[in-house]
Amino acid sequence: MQVENQILQWFNHFHQYPEVSWKEYETTNKLAEILDGLSISYRRFDDVTGLLAEIGEGPEVIAVRADIDALWQEVDGEFRANHSCGHDANISMVLGALLLLKDEKLNKRIRFIFQPAEEKGNGANSMIDRGALDDVTHLFGVHLRPIEELPFGKVAPAIHHGAALFVEGKIKGIDAHGARPHQGNNAIDVVIAIQQALKNMYFSPSESYSAKLTKIQAGGENANIIPGIATFSIDVRAAKNSILSQLKDRIDKDLNIIQQLFNIEIEWEFQDITPGAEVSKEAAAISKAAIIETVGMENLADEVITSGSDDFHFYTIRHPEVKAAMIGIGADLSPGLHHPNMTFNRDALILGAKVISKTLTNVSK
């Protein structure tokens, strides 16, 4: 009961004090304070938030990652940091696993990666660059799943995320009077052309993919001005990294054609390219066995396939020798991930901590 209460206390703190990507200063300070209190060694960094902690002995390392950043979104009419993706839960479950394991006899080291900026898609790379995967043979992650994927009590041995990238663009034309459209460039016409180009991209129907405009800003207060300038964003996703690459090339080609067609300048940049999952069968089998030992065969769920993305998969893209899987925790999470009022069954935190600790124990003994 003491461990369970501690996990809930940690969750309540991180939930109450969310911080956005690359600004998780107090979150990192709190993690360091907790680790100091547990007499756990850790390493911080001068130039980025997040930290690496370690227990056990031996040349080989088993790692587990918890992302620590929150989203910036409107909640009840106010824009603020908000843990609507459940990273506060991920922190608490991984800390709970550490608490359960810290006094165990381990033949391998266990490294706890508390990673910043998952929501920006590049926090994993910052940890890799600072040695998070040095000597690591196996890596595990954990994430709560929405209720339509997993109900409370069910646990999946792996999550197969899709690949994603985002486009930020600007159309740079000239405003014109509504009565004299020939004197300017209508940026709205260009946006419509971009929308139609996205709709006309076809790949094999056996592949899962999407590309859609998610932001359009053009015009001002006057209805009689044709706007020449507009900004736009495109969300691009695919189940496979190879299909995402083809989508990127096609969007690049289409935007070049559109700016020539309309004789207008378009600037665009591909941002936050996040790879799809490369799940290790061996790592998934290890987490599967741990789930059965912890919650029973009746609560073992199938591996989750989701269109969402996670920068966790940079770890295996950059270090393909590392065997990795992310565990999915059913929590009756609703209305959904990234919803400003997301909520879930807090008992899932205890369940998740136990599954993680058993998974790490099975590899490190």
Backbone hydrogen bonds, N-H to C=O, Kabsch-Sander energy under -0.5 kcal/mol:
donor,donor_aa,acceptor,acceptor_aa,energy
5,N,1,M,-2.6
6,Q,2,Q,-2.1
7,I,3,V,-2.4
8,L,4,E,-2.0
9,Q,5,N,-2.3
10,W,6,Q,-2.5
11,F,7,I,-2.4
12,N,8,L,-2.6
13,H,9,Q,-1.9
14,F,10,W,-2.4
15,H,11,F,-2.9
16,Q,12,N,-1.7
17,Y,13,H,-1.6
21,S,70,A,-0.6
23,K,20,V,-2.1
25,Y,23,K,-1.7
28,T,24,E,-2.2
29,N,25,Y,-2.2
30,K,26,E,-2.6
31,L,27,T,-2.3
32,A,28,T,-2.4
33,E,29,N,-2.3
34,I,30,K,-2.5
35,L,31,L,-2.6
36,D,32,A,-2.5
37,G,33,E,-2.0
38,L,34,I,-1.3
39,S,36,D,-1.2
40,I,35,L,-2.7
41,S,54,E,-0.6
43,R,52,L,-2.8
51,L,114,F,-1.6
52,L,43,R,-2.1
53,A,112,F,-2.3
54,E,41,S,-1.9
55,I,110,I,-2.0
57,E,106,L,-0.7
61,V,135,D,-1.9
62,I,109,R,-2.9
63,A,138,H,-2.8
64,V,111,R,-2.3
65,R,140,F,-2.4
66,A,113,I,-3.1
68,I,115,Q,-2.4
70,A,19,E,-2.6
71,L,82,N,-2.4
73,Q,71,L,-0.6
73,Q,80,R,-2.4
75,V,73,Q,-0.5
75,V,78,E,-3.4
78,E,75,V,-1.4
80,R,73,Q,-2.4
82,N,71,L,-2.7
84,S,82,N,-1.8
86,G,83,H,-0.6
90,N,86,G,-2.0
91,I,87,H,-2.5
92,S,88,D,-1.7
93,M,89,A,-2.7
94,V,90,N,-2.2
95,L,91,I,-2.6
96,G,92,S,-2.2
97,A,93,M,-2.1
98,L,94,V,-2.2
99,L,95,L,-2.4
100,L,96,G,-2.0
101,L,97,A,-1.5
102,K,98,L,-2.0
104,E,101,L,-2.2
106,L,104,E,-0.7
107,N,364,S,-2.2
108,K,364,S,-0.8
109,R,60,E,-2.4
110,I,55,I,-2.7
111,R,62,I,-2.9
111,R,109,R,-0.5
112,F,53,A,-2.9
113,I,64,V,-3.2
113,I,111,R,-0.7
114,F,51,L,-2.5
114,F,112,F,-0.8
115,Q,66,A,-2.4
115,Q,113,I,-1.0
121,G,118,E,-1.5
122,N,117,A,-1.0
123,G,117,A,-1.5
126,S,122,N,-1.2
127,M,123,G,-1.5
128,I,124,A,-2.5
129,D,125,N,-2.6
130,R,126,S,-0.6
130,R,127,M,-0.6
131,G,128,I,-1.7
132,A,127,M,-2.4
134,D,131,G,-1.5
136,V,133,L,-1.9
137,T,61,V,-2.5
138,H,61,V,-0.9
139,L,323,K,-2.6
140,F,63,A,-2.1
141,G,325,A,-1.7
142,V,65,R,-0.6
143,H,327,I,-2.0
145,R,329,I,-2.4
147,I,333,L,-2.9
149,E,146,P,-2.0
150,L,146,P,-2.3
153,G,330,G,-1.1
154,K,151,P,-1.7
155,V,299,N,-2.3
156,A,328,G,-2.7
159,I,326,M,-0.5
160,H,304,V,-3.8
161,H,159,I,-1.0
162,G,308,G,-2.5
163,A,238,A,-3.6
164,A,274,T,-2.8
165,L,236,V,-2.2
166,F,271,Q,-2.3
167,V,234,I,-2.5
168,E,269,E,-2.3
169,G,167,V,-0.5
169,G,232,F,-3.0
170,K,267,E,-2.8
171,I,230,A,-3.4
172,K,170,K,-0.5
172,K,265,E,-3.1
173,G,171,I,-0.7
173,G,228,G,-2.0
176,A,226,I,-1.7
178,G,224,N,-2.9
180,R,177,H,-1.8
183,Q,180,R,-1.9
184,G,181,P,-1.3
185,N,174,I,-2.7
187,A,185,N,-1.0
187,A,227,P,-3.1
188,I,227,P,-0.5
189,D,186,N,-0.6
190,V,186,N,-1.2
191,V,187,A,-2.2
192,I,188,I,-2.4
193,A,189,D,-1.9
194,I,190,V,-2.3
195,Q,191,V,-2.6
196,Q,192,I,-2.3
197,A,193,A,-2.3
198,L,194,I,-2.2
199,K,195,Q,-1.8
200,N,196,Q,-1.2
201,M,198,L,-1.2
202,Y,200,N,-0.6
207,E,204,S,-2.2
209,Y,207,E,-0.6
210,S,237,R,-2.6
212,K,235,D,-2.1
214,T,233,S,-2.4
215,K,233,S,-1.2
217,Q,231,T,-2.4
219,G,229,I,-0.7
225,I,222,N,-0.9
226,I,176,A,-3.2
226,I,224,N,-0.5
230,A,171,I,-1.5
231,T,217,Q,-2.1
232,F,169,G,-2.2
233,S,215,K,-1.8
234,I,167,V,-2.0
235,D,212,K,-2.7
236,V,165,L,-2.5
236,V,234,I,-0.5
237,R,210,S,-2.9
238,A,163,A,-2.3
239,A,208,S,-2.4
244,L,240,K,-1.9
245,S,241,N,-2.0
246,Q,242,S,-1.6
247,L,243,I,-2.4
248,K,244,L,-2.5
249,D,245,S,-2.1
250,R,246,Q,-2.2
251,I,247,L,-2.6
252,D,248,K,-2.3
253,K,249,D,-2.2
254,D,250,R,-2.8
255,L,251,I,-2.5
256,N,252,D,-1.6
257,I,253,K,-2.0
258,I,254,D,-2.6
259,Q,255,L,-2.1
260,Q,256,N,-1.4
261,L,257,I,-2.5
262,F,258,I,-2.3
264,I,259,Q,-2.2
265,E,172,K,-1.0
267,E,170,K,-2.9
269,E,168,E,-1.8
271,Q,166,F,-3.9
271,Q,269,E,-0.5
274,T,164,A,-3.6
274,T,272,D,-0.6
277,A,161,H,-2.2
280,S,324,A,-2.8
284,A,280,S,-2.5
285,A,281,K,-2.0
286,I,282,E,-1.9
287,S,283,A,-2.3
288,K,284,A,-2.3
289,A,285,A,-2.1
290,A,286,I,-1.9
291,I,287,S,-2.3
292,I,288,K,-2.2
293,E,289,A,-2.2
294,T,290,A,-1.9
295,V,291,I,-3.3
296,G,291,I,-0.7
296,G,292,I,-1.3
299,N,296,G,-1.6
300,L,297,M,-1.4
301,A,155,V,-2.9
304,V,158,A,-2.3
306,T,160,H,-2.1
306,T,304,V,-0.5
313,H,310,D,-1.4
314,F,311,D,-1.9
315,Y,312,F,-1.4
317,I,313,H,-1.7
318,R,314,F,-2.6
319,H,315,Y,-1.3
322,V,319,H,-2.1
323,K,137,T,-2.5
324,A,322,V,-0.6
325,A,139,L,-1.6
327,I,141,G,-3.0
327,I,325,A,-0.5
328,G,156,A,-2.2
329,I,143,H,-2.3
329,I,327,I,-0.5
330,G,154,K,-2.7
330,G,328,G,-0.6
331,A,145,R,-0.7
331,A,150,L,-0.8
332,D,150,L,-0.7
333,L,145,R,-0.8
334,S,343,T,-2.3
338,H,84,S,-2.4
339,H,336,G,-1.8
342,M,339,H,-2.1
343,T,334,S,-2.8
345,N,331,A,-3.0
346,R,344,F,-0.6
348,A,345,N,-2.0
349,L,346,R,-1.7
350,I,346,R,-0.6
351,L,347,D,-1.8
352,G,348,A,-2.9
353,A,349,L,-2.1
354,K,350,I,-2.0
355,V,351,L,-2.2
356,I,352,G,-2.6
357,S,353,A,-2.3
358,K,354,K,-2.2
359,T,355,V,-2.4
360,L,356,I,-2.6
361,T,357,S,-2.4
362,N,358,K,-2.4
363,V,359,T,-1.0
364,S,360,L,-1.8
365,K,361,T,-0.7
